[in-house]
Amino acid sequence: MPDTGPVKTDKMLSRKEGSIGYMIFNNPERHNAVSLDMWQASERILEDFKTDADIRVVVLTGAGGKAFVSGADISKFESERASQEAVAIYNATVARMYAGLYEYPKPTIAMIRGYCVGGGLGLAVACDMRFCSDNARFALPAAKLGLGYEYTSMKRCVDLVGPSFTKEIFMSAKQYDAADALRMGLANRVVPDAELEAQVKEFAGTIAANAPLTVASIKAIVTEALKDPGDRDLKRCSEMVQRCFASNDYIEGRRAFMEKRTPKFTGN
């Protein structure tokens, strides 16, 4: 598939580079704070990547080099969250976006430089992996603002860093640097800022070159493993594994191994 240039939707950007789709939060003058129309545009971008069979990995990042996402765009509150009904619409949109990202069928990587705050941290936690520059900064300031966080968002954080660090992050509302994030398990990798994009692209390319059915089954099974036992769909897990063994990619993988060549997987 040929590379495509950026496609702009309000303050969101998307582009496709080979098998990697990039979604960029593009509000740098406000540290990529997100408005309702940006959340809605992000849903459309992710849906486009989902239905494009050539896209195998999705990378989320922020424009401007100073922030990933810094939370909600407060300047839009008067127009977007002035009434109880408007607040309900906004909250439902954000919750739907987070859930859709967490349950997304393709691997997702948050590429984080600069500030990752509030809703930005929730967004990063909903991704499968987080690659950070050494200047990344993380914070969840809800306790300083009197805000409440719903169970689902906190559960994702507990699943990622454990209950003790989740309590520390939420209760203290303090800012953490990249080294702290790596220590807590919030970050998968911390690299020099100048190397971040290259390392993310290389890692995303590694995943994209692997068998898509296997990658999808791994993501789905890990997601099921984090659910309460009574809510797990083990039948679906088994079916996804069996689909791997019944696929042409399984044949291709074996042949490539025997022939000592790089396999060419199609997802079939």
Rosetta silent file (secondary structure, phi, psi, omega in degrees, C-alpha in Angstrom):
SEQUENCE: MPDTGPVKTDKMLSRKEGSIGYMIFNNPERHNAVSLDMWQASERILEDFKTDADIRVVVLTGAGGKAFVSGADISKFESERASQEAVAIYNATVARMYAGLYEYPKPTIAMIRGYCVGGGLGLAVACDMRFCSDNARFALPAAKLGLGYEYTSMKRCVDLVGPSFTKEIFMSAKQYDAADALRMGLANRVVPDAELEAQVKEFAGTIAANAPLTVASIKAIVTEALKDPGDRDLKRCSEMVQRCFASNDYIEGRRAFMEKRTPKFTGN
SCORE:     score description
SCORE:     0.000 S_00000001
   1 L     0.000  130.376  179.348    0.000    0.000    0.000 S_00000001
   2 L   -70.523  151.437  176.523    1.483    3.427   -0.890 S_00000001
   3 L   -67.026  146.680  176.890    2.019    5.956    1.860 S_00000001
   4 E  -117.606  153.178  179.548   -0.648    8.642    2.100 S_00000001
   5 E   -76.791  176.801 -178.611   -0.271   12.207    3.254 S_00000001
   6 E   -66.832  144.332  175.230   -1.948   13.664    6.339 S_00000001
   7 E  -116.826  121.343 -174.848   -5.712   13.946    6.411 S_00000001
   8 E   -98.221  132.268  172.811   -7.036   16.772    8.586 S_00000001
   9 E  -130.239  104.435 -174.861  -10.316   16.618   10.480 S_00000001
  10 L    54.772 -117.368  178.940  -10.799   19.714   12.648 S_00000001
  11 L  -107.957   31.441  174.111   -7.848   19.539   15.056 S_00000001
  12 E  -119.209  143.377  175.619   -7.072   15.893   14.391 S_00000001
  13 E  -121.771  147.276  171.812   -4.589   14.553   11.868 S_00000001
  14 E  -140.127  149.045  174.155   -4.240   11.072   10.453 S_00000001
  15 E  -151.743  158.779  179.491   -1.826    9.492    8.044 S_00000001
  16 E  -121.951  125.398  176.826   -0.951    6.036    6.802 S_00000001
  17 E  -122.092   99.342 -176.881    2.620    4.865    6.348 S_00000001
  18 L    61.010 -119.809 -177.599    2.654    1.369    4.941 S_00000001
  19 L   -94.846    7.789 -177.559    1.055   -0.885    7.546 S_00000001
  20 E  -113.012  129.959  174.431    1.083    1.763   10.303 S_00000001
  21 E  -104.421  134.884  179.946   -1.710    4.269   10.924 S_00000001
  22 E  -113.425  130.684  172.673   -0.944    7.460   12.840 S_00000001
  23 E  -116.934  122.645 -172.867   -3.542    9.497   14.724 S_00000001
  24 E  -119.060  124.879  173.582   -2.278   12.898   15.886 S_00000001
  25 E   -80.051  118.341 -165.904   -3.952   15.226   18.386 S_00000001
  26 L  -118.753   66.909  176.523   -3.302   18.600   16.798 S_00000001
  27 L  -135.459   56.437 -169.452   -3.984   21.383   19.275 S_00000001
  28 H   -62.997  -28.110 -179.844   -0.404   22.330   20.237 S_00000001
  29 H   -66.472  -17.621  175.393   -1.212   25.871   21.375 S_00000001
  30 H  -118.927   30.382 -179.594   -3.201   24.231   24.206 S_00000001
  31 L    53.205   37.231  177.239   -0.826   21.301   24.738 S_00000001
  32 L    60.273   34.694  169.903   -3.189   19.141   22.673 S_00000001
  33 L   -62.662  145.769 -169.191   -6.118   19.570   25.017 S_00000001
  34 E  -108.630  131.402  175.832   -9.099   17.758   23.518 S_00000001
  35 L  -100.716  172.410 -178.702  -12.512   19.188   22.642 S_00000001
  36 H   -59.071  -44.228 -178.221  -15.700   17.292   21.854 S_00000001
  37 H   -65.861  -28.021  176.488  -15.219   17.592   18.105 S_00000001
  38 H   -70.999  -41.127  176.432  -11.688   16.170   18.470 S_00000001
  39 H   -61.171  -42.704 -179.693  -12.983   13.156   20.385 S_00000001
  40 H   -65.655  -39.530  178.321  -15.610   12.597   17.698 S_00000001
  41 H   -66.277  -36.254  179.843  -13.019   12.950   14.923 S_00000001
  42 H   -64.259  -35.416  176.591  -10.729   10.474   16.672 S_00000001
  43 H   -62.507  -41.323 -179.688  -13.500    7.880   16.595 S_00000001
  44 H   -66.866  -38.771  178.917  -13.843    8.344   12.838 S_00000001
  45 H   -64.363  -46.134 -179.930  -10.085    8.027   12.307 S_00000001
  46 H   -63.379  -36.484  178.016   -9.891    4.828   14.333 S_00000001
  47 H   -64.863  -39.581  177.087  -12.835    3.381   12.423 S_00000001
  48 H   -62.083  -44.917  178.478  -11.054    4.128    9.143 S_00000001
  49 H   -64.264  -37.409 -177.617   -7.912    2.358   10.359 S_00000001
  50 H   -63.759  -39.316 -175.655   -9.995   -0.566   11.629 S_00000001
  51 H   -86.735   -5.526  178.232  -11.634   -1.180    8.255 S_00000001
  52 L   -91.977  106.979 -175.762   -8.381   -0.803    6.285 S_00000001
  53 L   -63.092  -22.024 -179.839   -6.910   -4.306    6.024 S_00000001
  54 L   -77.291  -20.891  178.597   -3.499   -2.874    5.170 S_00000001
  55 L   -86.690  120.956 -176.797   -3.228   -1.077    8.520 S_00000001
  56 L  -114.197  -17.588  178.184   -1.960   -3.489   11.159 S_00000001
  57 E  -140.442  142.625  179.186   -0.756   -1.173   13.940 S_00000001
  58 E  -119.076  131.149  178.091   -2.051    2.211   15.124 S_00000001
  59 E  -112.503  129.680  176.339    0.142    4.870   16.760 S_00000001
  60 E  -107.477  136.609  178.447   -1.379    7.742   18.764 S_00000001
  61 E  -156.381  175.994 -179.969    0.622   10.896   19.420 S_00000001
  62 E  -116.922  150.781 -179.444    0.404   14.653   19.875 S_00000001
  63 L   -83.975  157.850  171.109    1.550   17.485   17.633 S_00000001
  64 L    95.348  -16.983  175.632    4.037   20.192   18.557 S_00000001
  65 L    81.397   -5.021 -176.813    6.582   18.187   20.544 S_00000001
  66 L  -108.783  -11.005 -178.088    5.523   19.532   23.962 S_00000001
  67 E  -157.813  148.817  168.048    2.582   17.302   24.832 S_00000001
  68 E   -80.794  -76.632  171.399    0.858   14.021   24.064 S_00000001
  69 E  -146.965  134.366 -175.563   -2.565   15.087   25.345 S_00000001
  70 L  -105.301   18.559  177.868   -3.097   17.398   28.325 S_00000001
  71 L   102.111 -154.860 -176.404   -6.723   16.521   29.032 S_00000001
  72 E   -77.689  147.571  177.483   -9.919   18.389   28.234 S_00000001
  73 L   -81.638   99.990 -175.504   -9.883   21.743   26.449 S_00000001
  74 H   -62.763  -28.129 -179.459  -11.221   24.030   29.198 S_00000001
  75 H   -64.932  -16.236 -179.350  -11.729   26.874   26.712 S_00000001
  76 H   -96.819   -1.923 -174.238  -14.520   24.790   25.166 S_00000001
  77 H   -60.926  -38.562 -176.873  -16.409   24.136   28.412 S_00000001
  78 H   -64.788  -35.094 -178.496  -18.803   27.049   27.956 S_00000001
  79 H   -92.013  -25.606 -173.161  -19.905   25.831   24.535 S_00000001
  80 H  -109.221  -18.575 -173.388  -19.594   22.061   25.053 S_00000001
  81 L  -139.463   34.980 -175.036  -20.322   21.424   28.746 S_00000001
  82 L   -81.981  -24.580 -179.069  -22.537   24.287   29.886 S_00000001
  83 L  -119.518  164.742  179.049  -25.634   22.181   30.625 S_00000001
  84 H   -62.077  -38.557  178.402  -26.230   18.851   32.307 S_00000001
  85 H   -65.517  -41.926  179.561  -27.298   17.376   28.975 S_00000001
  86 H   -64.884  -39.602  177.608  -24.160   18.678   27.256 S_00000001
  87 H   -62.106  -41.488  179.859  -21.966   17.233   30.004 S_00000001
  88 H   -62.744  -41.108  178.999  -23.681   13.850   29.578 S_00000001
  89 H   -64.829  -45.174  179.236  -23.039   13.908   25.827 S_00000001
  90 H   -60.777  -49.944 -177.763  -19.391   14.873   26.328 S_00000001
  91 H   -62.294  -39.330  179.221  -18.783   12.209   28.983 S_00000001
  92 H   -65.448  -38.678  178.991  -20.487    9.514   26.913 S_00000001
  93 H   -64.352  -45.367  179.810  -18.355   10.404   23.884 S_00000001
  94 H   -64.704  -44.820  179.837  -15.113   10.214   25.881 S_00000001
  95 H   -61.581  -40.879  178.620  -16.117    6.953   27.553 S_00000001
  96 H   -64.786  -40.136  178.524  -17.024    5.452   24.185 S_00000001
  97 H   -63.423  -47.884  179.581  -13.693    6.553   22.735 S_00000001
  98 H   -60.565  -46.113 -179.151  -11.697    5.056   25.624 S_00000001
  99 H   -63.805  -42.148  179.018  -13.636    1.785   25.495 S_00000001
 100 H   -63.060  -37.134  178.693  -13.295    1.580   21.723 S_00000001
 101 H   -70.540  -44.419 -179.715   -9.555    2.136   21.980 S_00000001
 102 H   -62.164  -37.133 -178.150   -9.107   -0.379   24.793 S_00000001
 103 L   -96.298    8.986 -176.727  -11.097   -2.999   22.869 S_00000001
 104 L   -58.234  136.500 -174.511   -9.642   -2.061   19.483 S_00000001
 105 L   -73.322  -15.976 -178.673   -8.868   -5.187   17.423 S_00000001
 106 L  -108.787  152.904 -179.704   -5.470   -3.940   16.229 S_00000001
 107 L   -61.416  141.097  179.857   -2.404   -3.175   18.367 S_00000001
 108 E  -125.024  139.663  178.968   -2.163    0.417   19.583 S_00000001
 109 E  -127.524  126.601  172.187    0.919    2.338   20.725 S_00000001
 110 E   -88.498  119.776  176.905    0.894    5.675   22.523 S_00000001
 111 E  -101.097  106.174 -165.796    3.961    7.682   21.420 S_00000001
 112 E  -113.458  122.528  167.104    4.378   10.171   24.258 S_00000001
 113 L  -132.058  143.220 -178.458    6.581   13.222   24.502 S_00000001
 114 L    74.240 -146.161 -171.525    6.009   16.072   26.917 S_00000001
 115 E   -76.789  133.592  173.657    2.836   16.299   28.981 S_00000001
 116 E  -131.566   93.398 -164.778    0.451   13.358   29.325 S_00000001
 117 E  -127.843  144.433  173.412   -2.099   14.664   31.790 S_00000001
 118 L    56.694 -119.163  178.921   -5.639   13.861   32.932 S_00000001
 119 H   -61.279  -24.634  176.005   -7.624   12.520   30.004 S_00000001
 120 H   -66.671  -37.972  176.847   -4.350   12.142   28.128 S_00000001
 121 H   -67.089  -40.436  176.664   -3.162    9.659   30.738 S_00000001
 122 H   -61.301  -38.473  178.077   -6.464    7.800   30.428 S_00000001
 123 H   -64.433  -45.149 -179.861   -5.966    7.700   26.679 S_00000001
 124 H   -64.023  -40.635 -179.987   -2.428    6.333   27.034 S_00000001
 125 H   -64.795  -30.842  179.659   -3.542    3.690   29.530 S_00000001
 126 H   -73.373  -15.715  177.080   -6.221    2.525   27.072 S_00000001
 127 L   -78.905  163.373 -179.687   -3.499    1.799   24.500 S_00000001
 128 L   -73.386  -36.641 -177.469   -1.674   -1.529   24.400 S_00000001
 129 E  -142.977  157.192 -179.210    1.790   -0.019   24.829 S_00000001
 130 E  -132.932  115.354  174.837    3.360    3.306   25.737 S_00000001
 131 E  -105.829  128.862 -171.748    6.700    4.510   24.319 S_00000001
 132 E  -125.332  146.832  169.435    7.916    7.725   25.943 S_00000001
 133 E   -78.853  162.750 -178.163   10.604   10.315   25.381 S_00000001
 134 L   -71.417   -6.514  176.580   12.849   11.129   28.315 S_00000001
 135 L  -102.720   11.337 -179.462   11.080   14.481   28.700 S_00000001
 136 L   -68.874  145.558  178.897    7.612   12.939   29.155 S_00000001
 137 E  -135.135  135.071 -173.962    5.603   14.029   32.181 S_00000001
 138 E  -122.651  141.318  176.611    2.545   12.273   33.608 S_00000001
 139 E  -159.936  148.585  174.038   -0.156   13.469   35.988 S_00000001
 140 L  -127.893   89.609 -169.101   -3.723   12.749   37.041 S_00000001
 141 L   -83.758   17.755 -174.675   -4.830   15.976   38.793 S_00000001
 142 H   -54.447  -41.034 -176.046   -8.410   14.921   39.646 S_00000001
 143 H   -67.753  -20.300  176.634   -7.831   15.126   43.416 S_00000001
 144 H   -87.464   -9.161 -176.979   -6.729   18.774   43.056 S_00000001
 145 H  -115.324   -4.015 -178.801   -9.868   19.620   41.111 S_00000001
 146 L    74.724   20.717 -178.992  -12.481   17.732   43.099 S_00000001
 147 L   -87.692  151.431  173.589  -13.276   15.479   40.148 S_00000001
 148 L  -104.902  147.685  177.559  -14.479   11.878   40.394 S_00000001
 149 L  -115.261  134.344 -178.288  -13.235    9.053   38.196 S_00000001
 150 L   -70.073  159.968 -177.852  -15.465    6.212   37.085 S_00000001
 151 H   -54.445  -47.129 -172.531  -14.714    2.564   37.874 S_00000001
 152 H   -59.707  -44.916 -179.282  -13.801    1.577   34.313 S_00000001
 153 H   -65.018  -41.468  179.625  -11.060    4.166   33.919 S_00000001
 154 H   -69.566  -35.836  179.736   -9.535    3.366   37.296 S_00000001
 155 H   -61.886  -39.325  178.664   -9.755   -0.385   36.645 S_00000001
 156 H   -62.495  -38.942  178.643   -7.639    0.000   33.501 S_00000001
 157 H   -68.086  -42.652  176.520   -4.994    1.790   35.530 S_00000001
 158 H   -58.641  -43.776  179.764   -5.101   -0.897   38.251 S_00000001
 159 H   -62.651  -31.190 -176.481   -4.696   -3.586   35.600 S_00000001
 160 H   -84.276  -50.517 -172.572   -1.662   -1.769   34.201 S_00000001
 161 H  -114.522   -2.683  179.446    0.323   -0.587   37.249 S_00000001
 162 L    91.580  164.996 -175.126   -1.385   -2.358   40.157 S_00000001
 163 H   -67.737  -37.433 -175.808   -3.516   -1.020   43.034 S_00000001
 164 H   -66.723  -48.504  178.890   -0.735    0.632   45.040 S_00000001
 165 H   -67.914  -33.066  176.502    0.635    2.782   42.207 S_00000001
 166 H   -61.655  -44.798  177.597   -2.899    3.590   41.050 S_00000001
 167 H   -61.994  -41.423  179.738   -3.696    4.957   44.505 S_00000001
 168 H   -61.845  -47.787 -178.018   -0.440    6.918   44.499 S_00000001
 169 H   -62.212  -47.193 -175.208   -1.094    8.458   41.085 S_00000001
 170 H   -76.214  -42.052 -175.471   -4.726    9.372   41.787 S_00000001
 171 H   -73.782  -37.584 -177.372   -4.447   10.382   45.449 S_00000001
 172 H   -78.941  -31.886 -175.636   -1.298   12.484   45.187 S_00000001
 173 L    56.992   21.964 -178.439   -2.222   14.191   41.889 S_00000001
 174 L   -85.191  167.180  178.978    1.519   14.836   41.548 S_00000001
 175 E   -94.013  137.439 -179.263    3.522   14.951   38.340 S_00000001
 176 E  -117.011  144.564  177.883    5.759   12.004   37.453 S_00000001
 177 E   -91.463 -179.673 -175.425    8.696   11.951   35.074 S_00000001
 178 H   -63.174  -36.669  178.617    9.538    9.290   32.492 S_00000001
 179 H   -63.958  -41.231  175.612   11.773    7.361   34.893 S_00000001
 180 H   -60.408  -44.561 -178.667    8.909    7.160   37.404 S_00000001
 181 H   -61.264  -40.628  178.761    6.568    5.944   34.658 S_00000001
 182 H   -66.640  -41.776  179.916    9.006    3.204   33.665 S_00000001
 183 H   -62.490  -38.243 -178.276    9.473    2.142   37.283 S_00000001
 184 H   -79.234  -14.911 -174.916    5.713    1.888   37.819 S_00000001
 185 L    90.088    7.815  177.616    5.111   -0.035   34.608 S_00000001
 186 L   -72.996  -34.668  178.168    3.189    2.845   33.085 S_00000001
 187 L  -107.045  138.669  173.019    5.763    3.117   30.268 S_00000001
 188 L   -79.072  -40.799 -178.017    7.045    0.214   28.196 S_00000001
 189 E  -142.347  146.087  170.260   10.094    2.108   26.959 S_00000001
 190 E  -125.249  124.237 -176.243   11.781    5.446   27.649 S_00000001
 191 E  -133.394  160.409  175.214   14.123    6.709   24.928 S_00000001
 192 L   -55.984  143.402 -175.395   15.884    9.977   24.070 S_00000001
 193 H   -52.664  -41.549 -176.657   13.455   12.441   22.508 S_00000001
 194 H   -67.163  -18.126 -176.283   15.335   12.515   19.196 S_00000001
 195 H  -103.065   -4.806 -170.977   15.024    8.730   18.874 S_00000001
 196 H   -60.013  -53.562 -176.027   11.386    8.309   19.855 S_00000001
 197 H   -61.110  -42.185 -179.039    9.724    8.352   16.436 S_00000001
 198 H   -64.061  -41.025 -178.203   12.302    6.054   14.854 S_00000001
 199 H   -70.653  -38.840  177.283   12.044    3.513   17.669 S_00000001
 200 H   -64.755  -43.737  179.693    8.249    3.536   17.646 S_00000001
 201 H   -61.878  -41.780  179.604    8.188    3.131   13.874 S_00000001
 202 H   -65.527  -43.648 -178.339   10.643    0.231   14.049 S_00000001
 203 H   -68.177  -42.610  177.345    8.729   -1.507   16.827 S_00000001
 204 H   -61.240  -38.561  178.286    5.354   -0.964   15.144 S_00000001
 205 H   -65.372  -35.353  176.899    6.842   -2.359   11.947 S_00000001
 206 H   -62.160  -46.509  178.262    8.020   -5.449   13.803 S_00000001
 207 H   -63.924  -43.953 -176.979    4.496   -6.127   15.059 S_00000001
 208 H   -62.374  -27.509 -178.921    2.981   -5.348   11.649 S_00000001
 209 H   -80.807  -13.060  179.485    5.259   -7.919   10.004 S_00000001
 210 L   -83.102  170.858 -175.714    4.030  -10.697   12.296 S_00000001
 211 L   -65.889  117.578 -176.067    0.969  -12.850   11.675 S_00000001
 212 H   -58.857  -37.679 -179.222   -2.116  -10.604   12.140 S_00000001
 213 H   -66.782  -38.365  177.465   -4.363  -13.417   13.386 S_00000001
 214 H   -66.199  -46.416  179.067   -1.831  -14.380   16.051 S_00000001
 215 H   -59.499  -44.682  179.984   -1.357  -10.761   17.128 S_00000001
 216 H   -63.458  -39.329 -179.927   -5.128  -10.236   17.310 S_00000001
 217 H   -67.220  -38.161  178.294   -5.604  -13.406   19.357 S_00000001
 218 H   -62.285  -47.045  179.803   -2.903  -12.350   21.826 S_00000001
 219 H   -60.865  -46.118 -177.627   -4.523   -8.958   22.357 S_00000001
 220 H   -64.407  -42.039 -177.211   -7.984  -10.470   22.773 S_00000001
 221 H   -69.276  -39.963  176.643   -6.867  -13.189   25.191 S_00000001
 222 H   -62.088  -41.123  178.257   -4.931  -10.758   27.383 S_00000001
 223 H   -61.524  -43.494  178.325   -8.017   -8.519   27.500 S_00000001
 224 H   -64.072  -37.967 -178.082  -10.177  -11.477   28.534 S_00000001
 225 H   -62.858  -26.430 -178.598   -7.643  -12.492   31.200 S_00000001
 226 L   -85.524   -7.470  178.150   -8.074   -9.096   32.891 S_00000001
 227 L   -81.348  162.238  172.235  -11.840   -9.508   33.193 S_00000001
 228 L   -61.020  144.372 -175.732  -13.595  -11.048   36.178 S_00000001
 229 H   -49.801  -40.792 -177.780  -13.690  -14.860   35.724 S_00000001
 230 H   -71.267  -14.431 -178.621  -17.436  -14.941   35.168 S_00000001
 231 H   -99.537   -3.591 -175.362  -17.204  -12.365   32.384 S_00000001
 232 L   -76.594  136.260  177.951  -14.480  -14.062   30.344 S_00000001
 233 L   -99.275   80.286 -176.775  -15.376  -15.338   26.887 S_00000001
 234 H   -70.691  -26.111  176.657  -13.091  -18.365   26.792 S_00000001
 235 H   -63.334  -44.328  178.157  -14.953  -19.800   23.815 S_00000001
 236 H   -61.958  -40.590  177.277  -13.983  -16.774   21.741 S_00000001
 237 H   -58.806  -47.260 -179.223  -10.377  -17.167   22.879 S_00000001
 238 H   -63.139  -40.983 -179.718  -10.337  -20.784   21.797 S_00000001
 239 H   -63.995  -38.175  179.684  -11.932  -19.956   18.454 S_00000001
 240 H   -67.860  -37.566  177.110   -9.304  -17.295   17.749 S_00000001
 241 H   -65.960  -44.629  179.835   -6.487  -19.740   18.508 S_00000001
 242 H   -63.536  -34.354  177.831   -8.035  -22.381   16.276 S_00000001
 243 H   -63.750  -35.790  176.235   -8.393  -19.825   13.502 S_00000001
 244 H   -59.590  -49.318 -176.788   -4.637  -19.244   13.689 S_00000001
 245 H   -68.270  -23.715  179.935   -3.905  -22.948   13.200 S_00000001
 246 L   -91.343    1.969 -171.814   -6.406  -23.164   10.330 S_00000001
 247 L   -88.582  159.326  171.923   -4.969  -20.155    8.497 S_00000001
 248 H   -65.949  -28.491  178.981   -2.807  -19.838    5.413 S_00000001
 249 H   -65.030  -32.968  176.804   -0.464  -17.752    7.542 S_00000001
 250 H   -64.580  -39.807  176.213    0.256  -20.810    9.713 S_00000001
 251 H   -65.445  -45.520  179.762    1.307  -22.664    6.578 S_00000001
 252 H   -61.519  -42.360 -179.921    3.362  -19.696    5.417 S_00000001
 253 H   -61.210  -43.542  179.050    5.047  -19.371    8.815 S_00000001
 254 H   -65.140  -45.832 -178.382    6.120  -23.025    8.842 S_00000001
 255 H   -63.592  -42.593  179.760    7.367  -22.910    5.259 S_00000001
 256 H   -63.081  -37.871  178.543    9.294  -19.690    5.817 S_00000001
 257 H   -64.552  -45.523 -179.080   10.954  -21.179    8.892 S_00000001
 258 H   -67.004  -35.205 -177.897   12.006  -24.311    7.012 S_00000001
 259 L   -89.175    1.277  177.567   13.201  -22.277    4.019 S_00000001
 260 L    54.842   49.974  177.902   15.035  -19.812    6.264 S_00000001
 261 L  -133.361  168.527  178.008   13.295  -16.755    4.824 S_00000001
 262 L   -77.917  127.328  179.979   11.120  -13.943    6.130 S_00000001
 263 L   -70.091  153.347  175.809    7.441  -14.923    6.100 S_00000001
 264 L  -118.093   97.983 -175.740    4.888  -12.848    4.216 S_00000001
 265 L   -88.915  143.487 -178.272    1.694  -12.884    6.244 S_00000001
 266 L  -114.671  -12.236 -176.241   -1.658  -11.835    4.805 S_00000001
 267 L    84.795   16.260  179.349   -4.003  -12.232    7.753 S_00000001
 268 L  -124.858    0.000    0.000   -5.786  -15.166    6.130 S_00000001
